Amino acid sequence: MPRPRKLDIELTVTTKEAARLLDRRPQTLRKWACYGGGPIEPIRSHGRLLWALEDIERLRKFRNAERQKAQQKAQQRQKAKQQRSGAS
């Protein structure tokens, strides 16, 4: 069971705001909260889901880094393909 986190309202956002920041639908975040297994977990307060800005920022940085790695690999594959076709 996840440990309870100290709630600091000023450092959290609603599901709708978190979804916009993560470029996801609010329902996706609700599923993460309901079923677990999502990359971040909400803070539950008075029946509402709140999402820590710190967690959102960490996830955004991770996804941006993964996206950059994928772009670099694609560029390397394209270069290799061009070199092979130029060498033949």
Wavefront OBJ file of the C-alpha trace (Angstrom):
o trace
v 0.000 0.000 0.000
v 1.439 3.415 -0.942
v 2.430 5.577 1.958
v 0.260 8.634 2.600
v 1.740 11.879 1.396
v 1.473 15.219 3.080
v -1.095 17.219 1.179
v 0.021 20.643 0.029
v -2.881 22.010 -1.996
v -0.761 24.714 -3.609
v 1.499 22.092 -5.178
v -1.284 19.970 -6.673
v -3.660 20.236 -9.603
v -7.001 18.693 -10.482
v -7.331 15.721 -12.792
v -8.414 17.980 -15.649
v -5.376 20.248 -15.228
v -2.992 17.305 -14.839
v -4.367 15.703 -17.996
v -3.784 18.907 -19.941
v -0.201 19.174 -18.642
v 0.487 15.545 -19.571
v -1.299 15.687 -22.929
v -3.653 12.900 -21.815
v -7.387 12.615 -21.372
v -8.736 13.040 -17.828
v -10.214 9.546 -18.044
v -6.720 8.114 -18.511
v -5.616 9.643 -15.225
v -8.759 8.385 -13.506
v -7.934 4.879 -14.732
v -4.405 5.203 -13.336
v -5.962 6.158 -10.009
v -8.607 3.420 -10.042
v -6.625 0.464 -11.327
v -3.132 1.511 -10.323
v -0.114 0.797 -12.476
v 0.051 4.312 -13.887
v 3.337 6.202 -13.993
v 2.157 8.551 -11.222
v -0.342 8.221 -8.388
v -2.842 10.815 -7.201
v -3.391 12.158 -3.732
v -6.933 11.518 -2.581
v -8.557 14.310 -0.618
v -12.234 14.451 0.359
v -13.218 12.142 -2.497
v -11.250 14.068 -5.091
v -8.092 13.229 -6.958
v -5.241 15.695 -6.799
v -2.011 15.295 -8.716
v 1.333 16.538 -7.408
v 3.026 19.005 -9.739
v 6.373 17.472 -8.782
v 5.226 14.066 -10.112
v 3.820 15.617 -13.277
v 7.052 17.493 -13.980
v 9.149 14.368 -13.361
v 6.981 12.382 -15.793
v 7.149 15.128 -18.419
v 10.962 15.242 -18.198
v 11.172 11.458 -18.468
v 8.873 11.369 -21.501
v 10.773 14.190 -23.198
v 14.053 12.346 -22.659
v 12.549 9.135 -24.068
v 11.185 11.036 -27.070
v 14.617 12.561 -27.748
v 16.279 9.140 -27.561
v 13.764 7.730 -30.027
v 14.353 10.647 -32.419
v 18.117 10.168 -32.229
v 17.784 6.455 -32.978
v 15.522 7.210 -35.931
v 18.057 9.703 -37.275
v 20.873 7.169 -36.887
v 18.842 4.530 -38.747
v 18.089 7.014 -41.517
v 21.794 7.920 -41.837
v 22.784 4.253 -41.946
v 20.148 3.578 -44.593
v 21.380 6.485 -46.708
v 24.982 5.320 -46.396
v 24.044 1.774 -47.458
v 22.080 3.026 -50.458
v 24.892 5.421 -51.434
v 27.525 2.680 -51.129
v 25.740 0.298 -53.485
l 1 2 3 4 5 6 7 8 9 10 11 12 13 14 15 16 17 18 19 20 21 22 23 24 25 26 27 28 29 30 31 32 33 34 35 36 37 38 39 40 41 42 43 44 45 46 47 48 49 50 51 52 53 54 55 56 57 58 59 60 61 62 63 64 65 66 67 68 69 70 71 72 73 74 75 76 77 78 79 80 81 82 83 84 85 86 87 88
